[in-house]
Amino acid sequence: MDDLLSPLSASPVAGVVMANVALLRLDRTGGLAPGNKHFKLRGSIAAASQLGLSRLVSFGGAWSNHLHALAAAGREQGFATVGIVRGEEASIESAMLRDARAWGMQLYKVSRAEYRLRNEPAYLAQLQARFAPCMVLPEGGANVEGVRGCVAIADLLRETAPAMRRIVLPVGTGTTLAGVAAGLDGSYEVVGIAALKGAADLEQRVTTALAACGASAVANWRILHGHHCGGFGRVSAGLRQFIQDFERVQGIALDPVYTGKMLFAIHQQLLRGEWDSREPLLAIHTGGLQGRRGFPWLAPASGPLA
């Protein structure tokens, strides 16, 4: 477990000492596609196996960590996988989709108009029939099985850093946040950093997810919405500079979509004095380093960074 905890050094990052922060390194877990995604997929894969289904179908964009992880899980556990990809057929295939295809995933690129139907029952029924027998998973693995799978992250952080009581993690669909909150009690504060702009429904999503998985005693949780740096997948000048400074000082690779924004948010909270720099804080590195290939200004994660 020692290799999953990375305390940050006392060397300042852009003028701020972040020595009270330690990282839970989910980027060091998960096989071919490390990070939180394989926790989210565990329950769905187990459910599919119990039903005797050997094909998994899901949705994502060209740089989807979810589709990447689903393809990896299919390769490792013997499932056929299908990715419904947002974007026209003529679009250039990303490095993530090349990985997925190499791992055996069938890719179907659909128009944005068709992609917007991904939560419609009639469209889902069409996919069920087209790829039968199969299980269709929601975008991002955002279902009750995904929440329950992420409860294991809470178990992991208790084992790895038992004294930590403030937990910070990036938020996309809210599934990982719900699982972590469900796995802890009221002595913990769990703070999510929204990676999306204008995601006003995130709190309701988490509340609904917690109710669906039957969680009773949960951590105190909240979501900060002011650190999206322009929106999902967008990188502001400040975020870009922070990631470059952080990686130079700490030697830990970040992804700009999730973990980079989370650590930049922590940096800003400390800089403004809104969080006490003496209070221990555990930040969850959710992986996604394979997505660095979509940002030419970043070095490959397999380089000198950890």
N, C-alpha and C positions, 0 to 999 in steps of 0.2 A: 504493500500500500504506500510505502514511502515515495515511490516514484510518481504517485498521482498528486502529490502536494508540492507546489512550488512557491515558497515564500518569496516575495519581491525584495530586492536589495534596497539599501538606504540611499543609493545614488539617485539624485533628483532626475525626474523625467519632466522636461519643459518647466523647470523651476519648482516642481512639487515632489516632495518625498512621499513615496507610496509604500513605505516599509511596513505599514499596518495591514497591507493586503497580501493574501495568499491565494493562489490559483488551484482549484480542483481541476486536474488535467484530464478531462474526458477525451481530449484529443489523443490521449495515449491508450484509449480503450476502443474496442470495436472491430478489429480485423481490417478488412479492405477499405472500409469507409468509417474511420474513427469519429467519435463524438456522441452527441446525445441521440442522434437519429436511430441507432441500433437499439437503444433502450425503448424508444417509441414504437419500434416495429416488433418487439418481442411478443407481445400479447396477440397481435393480429396473426403473426406467423404460427403461433401455437394454436390459435383458434382455427386457422385454415387447415392445419395438420389434423386436428381432432375431427374436422368435417370431411376429411379425405380429399381436400382440394389441393392441387399441386400448381395452380397458376394464380399469381397476384397481379392486379392491375391498379395503377394509380396515376396521378396527375402531377405536372410540374413544368416549370420553365426550362429554358436551355441550360441554366446553371443551377438547377435544383439539387440541393443536398439530399433531399428526400428521395428523389428518383435514383440518385447515385447510390445511396445507402440501400435502397430496395434491390437494385441490381446486384450489389455486392452480397446482400443476404441471400438472394436467390442462387448466386454462384456458390456460396459457401454451404447452403443448406439444401440444395437440390430442388428449388422451386423454379418454375418458368415465370418470367416477369414481363409485363407489358407497361410501357410508359406512354401516356397520352400527353403530348408536349405542346405547350402554347407556342404558336408561331407558324409561319407558312412553310410549306415543304421546301421552297427554294432557299430558305435561310441557311447560313453557314452553321455546320454542326460544331458545337462547343467541345472543349476538352472533356467536360463532364459527361456529355452524351457519348463521346467516343469510348470512354471507359465503360459506360453502361452497356453499349452495344457489344464491346469486347467480352463483357461478362455474360452475354446471352440475352440481354433485354431486347424485346421487340419494340421499336419506337414508331409511333404514329404522330406526325405533326399535324395539328388541326388549326383552323382559323381561330382568331381571338373570339369571334362570335360563337363558334361552337364550344370553345373552352369555357365560356361563361355559363354553359349549361351543366358544368361538372357536379353541381349539387342538386340538379333537378331529377326527381324520381323517374320520370319517363326516359330521360337520357341514360341514367344509370341502369335502368332495365334493359335498354338497348345494348349497353356494353356487357352486361351480364350474359345476355343471349349470344352476343357476337363471340365472346371469348370463353364461353361455358366449356367445362365447369371451372369457375374461378371465384375469387373474392375480390371485390372492388374496394380499395382503401381510399379515404378522403385525401385531398391535397395536404401534404405535410404530415400525414399520419395522425391527423387530429381527430381521434375517436376515443372512446372510453378505454379501449385496450391500450392506446398510446399513453393515456394518463397513468394507468396502473403500471405500465412498464417503467415510467419515469419515477415511480415511488422508490425504485431501486437506487436512484441517484441520491435520494435522501438518506438511504441506508449507508451508501458509500461515503457521504460527507460526514455522517456521524462517526463512522469508523476511522476516517482519515483525519478529521479535525474536530474532535469532540468538544473543544472549548468554544468554538465559533458560534455566535448567535445571530449575527447579521449576514445573510446570504444574498448575493447579488447575481443575477443571470440575465442574459439577453432574451427578448421575447419576440416571437414571430406569430404563431397561432395561439400561444398561451398554454399549449399542452404540457410542455416541460415544466413551466411554472406551476400549473395545477398539480402535477405529479409530485414535485418537490414539496409544495405546501401540504399536500395530503399525507406525505410521509413524515411530517414534523408536527410538533405541538405548539401551543401558544407561547412558549418561551423563546421561539425563534421569530425573527423578522425576515421576510423574504421580499426582496425588492427586484422587480422586473424592469428592464430598460427596453422600451419599445423600439424596434428597428424600423417600424412602419410609420409613415406620416398619416395623421388623421384617423388612426385606428380607434375610434371612440367606442367601439363595441368590445374591446379586449377584456375589460373587467367583467362584462356580462358573459363572455365566452368562458372565462375562468370559473366564474360562479356556477355556470351551467355544468361545466366539466366536473367540478368538485361534487356537485349534487348527483350527477350521473354515476360516478364511481363509488358513491355511498360513503364519502369521507365524513367523519364526525368532527373530531378534534383536529384542527388544522393550524398551521402557522399563521401569524399575522402577515398579510401580504398586501402589496400595493404595486402600482405600475407608474413609472415616470415616463412622460410622453414627449419631453422637450429635447431629446438627444438623438433624434433620427438622422440628423445631418443632411437633411434634404429629402429623405424618403428611402424606401426599400431599395437596396443596391446602390444608392447614391453615396458619393464620398465628397464631403466638403473639404476645402483647403485646410481647415483646422484639424479635421480627422486625419487627413493624409499626413500632415506634419507630425501629429501625435503618434501615429503608428510607427513612422520612421524613427522618431526619437525613442519611443518605448522599446522597439526591437534592438536599437543600437545599445541602449543602457541595460536592458534586462535579458537580452538574448533569447527571447521567447517569441515565436512566430504567432501572428494574429491573422484573423480574417476580417476584412473591412465591413462585412455585411452584418455580423452579429457581435463576436467577442471584441473586436476593435472598438465598436460603438459603446459597448458596455464599459470597457476600461477607460475610454475617453470620458464617459459620464462620471465615473468614479473620480477621475482626475479633476474634473470641473467641480464636483461637489466638495472635494478637499480644498481646491484652490479658493473657492468662495467661502470656505469655513462652514458650509452647511452640514458637513460630516466631520466629526472629530478625528484627527489624524492619529490619535492614540488608541482609538477603539479598533480592536481586531475585526477584520472583514474577510469573508471568504467569497471569492468571485469564481463562477463556474465557467471554465473554458469549454465551450460546446463543440469545438472542432471546426469542421468546414474548411480546413486548410487547403483541400484540393481545389477550392474555388479561387484561390490566389492566382491561378492561371488566367483568370479573367481580368486581372489588373496588371498591366505591363510594368508599372512602376514598383511592383513588389518582387523580391527575390523568391525563387522556388522554395517551398517549405522544406524540401529535402537538403537544402544547403546548410550553412553553418548555424542557422537558428535552431533552437530546440523544438 
